[in-house]
């Protein structure tokens, strides 16, 4: 493949060496790079597989790590760890998208730093490990990368609310929401409670109060996710 991929750099951060490097090459190929349908060189199929592997690995690990957590809490914690927001951040830190084969025009427009592209790449690389060496290897790699997040998953649940809204809206038109925060009591502007309103594309998606600006934004994001006004 005619690219400038540094597969060794990716393998080093991954902690895994591929037997068949073609799997990693495919995982690092954006659909815009090769649009020939019959070639199947792009990462979509590996992304599909990697997503399933991560769901299973994280679910199984949390089931053991949190024996007192009920199904609802386990689901929320898993969602926080495998959210596309979280995976995109990890991919960015690992630098994998720097090696991504992509249409030059997309590269110039910042395609390698797009939220969805980074998340897709993370999942695709995990899928590539699965195809190269099977589930045990994919599980080992996944836990090495996500272990710290799994250990603090309960504390990530609230943080994930804004991330879930961001991910949902960017999937619609790649535009993220903005938040307007004002004090409930104008006479004490620096002291809570505060009211936050989520705006997106000129539309007010939700509003809620919180004891701090951050909590108000989190509550407003939750209200927006529940109302789902962008679908109406």
N, C-alpha and C positions, 0 to 999 in steps of 0.2 A: 504494500500500500504506500502510495507516494505522499507521505506526511512527514512532519517533523516531530512526531511523538517521541517522548523519552519514556519508554515503557519501564526501564529500570528505575526511574525516579518514582513512578507510580507504585511499582512492586515494593520499593523500599518503604514507602509510607503505609502500604497495605500489609506489610509483614508476610508476604506470600510471593513465591516465584512460580510463574505459570509453566506448565509442561508444554502446552500449546498456546503460544503467544497470540495466535489469531483471535482467540476469545477476548483477550484484553484489547486488541486492536478494534474489534467490533464494538466493545463496550465504550470505546473512546471515539466513536464515529457518530457525529450528529446527522440526523436525516437530511439536512441541507447539503451535506458533502457528497453523497451519492444517492441520487433519487431514482435509480433504476430499480423498479419494483422486484425484479427477478433476482437481483444480486443479494438482497437481504444483508447488506453490510452494515446498516445503521443499528443503533442501540435499542430500538423499540422492543424487540422480542426479549432481549436480556433484561431490560427495565421491568417488563412484566414478570419475569421469573424472579428477579432480585426483590421486587416488592413482596412477593409471596414468601420468599425465604426469610426476609426480615420480620414479617408478621409472625411467622412460626417461631423463629428463634427468640424474639423478644417476648412473645406470649409464654413460651415454655420457661424461660428464665424468670419472668415475673411470677409465674405460678409457684415456683420454688422459693423465690426470694421474699415474697410477701404472702405467707400462709394464712394470714388473718384478713386479707383484703377480699372483698366480695367481687362479684363479676363486674359490677358497675365501675368500681374504683380501678380494677385491673384494666378495663377497657379504656378508661380515661388516661391512665398512665401510659399504656401502650401507644395510644394515639399521640401523646405528647412526644414520645421518643422517636416514633417513625413518621412524624409529621414531615411534610415536604419542606416546611420552614426550617426544622431542625436539621434534616439531612442536607439541605442546601448549604447551611452554615458549616457543617462538617466538611462537605466537599470543598468548600472555599478554603478552609484552613489547610486541608490536605494538598491543595493545589492541582487537583486532578483535571479541572477544566482548562488549565493552561496547556494541557497536552491534547485537548479535544480537537479532532479534525472537523472543520466547519467551513461552510461557504465563506469566502473572503469578505463579502459584503456584510454578512452577519457578524463576523469578527469585528469589523470596523464599527458596527453599530452597538457593540457591547454585548453580543450574543453569549459570550462565554461567562458573563456575570449575571445572566438572567436567572431569577429565582427558580423557575421551572427546569431550566437546563441543568443547573447544578444538582438539583434533587434527582432528576432523571439519570444523570451520570453516576451518582452514588449508587443508586439501585442497580444500574447496569453492570457496574464493576462487581457487585456482590453476585449478580446473576452469572457473570463470566467465571467467577471462582467456582460456583456450583457446577457449571458445565465442564470445567476443566478437571475438577477433583471430587465432586460430589458434596453431599450435604454436610458431612463432618467437617470438611475444610471450610465450607461457607459459614458454618456455625462458628467455628473458631475465629475466623476473620471478623465476622459480624460482632461477636462479643468483645473482641479486642478493641474495636472502634466504638461500640456503643455501651460497653460495660459501665463506664463512669456515669453516663446518662441514665442507665437503668437503675443504678444505685440511688440516684437522687430524683427518680421519676415523680414521686409524690409531690415534690416541691415544684415540679415543672408544669403541673396541671393548670394552675392559674395563668402562668406565663403564656401558655399555649392558646388561650382564648383569642387574643389579638392576632396571634400567628395564624390560627384557623380562619379568621375573617380575611386576613390579608391573602392567604392562599386561595380561598374561595373566590374572592373578587378578581384576583389576577388571572384566574382561570377563565374569567368571563371576557375581560378585555385588557389584561396586563396592567390595569391601573389600580393602585392601592388606595385605601381609605385615608381620610385625614380626621383629626379630632379637634373639636373646639371645647375648651375647658374653662368654666367660669365658677367663681365662688358662689355658694348658695346664699351666703350673707355678704352683700357688697361692703358692709362696714368692716368686715375682717377678711380682706381679700387673700391673705396669706395663710389663713387657718381654715381647715375643713369644716363641714363637708363641701365637696365640689360636685358640680354637674358637668358631665361630658356628653357631647353629641358627636355621633359618627356621620361624616359627610363623604359622599362618593358620587362623582359625576353630577354634582348639583342636587343630589337626592339625599334627604336625611334618612339614614337607615335605622337609627336607634338612639336613645338617650337614657342616662341613668346617673344616680348619685353614688358617691363613695367617700370614705373618710379622708382619702388622699387623692391627688390627681391621678396617680397610677391606678388605684382601685376604681376610680370613677370611669376611667377609660376601659378597664377590663370589663366592668359591668355593662358599659355601653356596647362593647363588642359582643358580649353575650346576648344582649337584647337584640342586636342586629342579626345575629345568627339565628335567633329564634323567630324573628319576624320575616326574614328573607324577602325583603321588599324588592330586591333587584330581580326577583323572578315574577313579579306581578305587573 
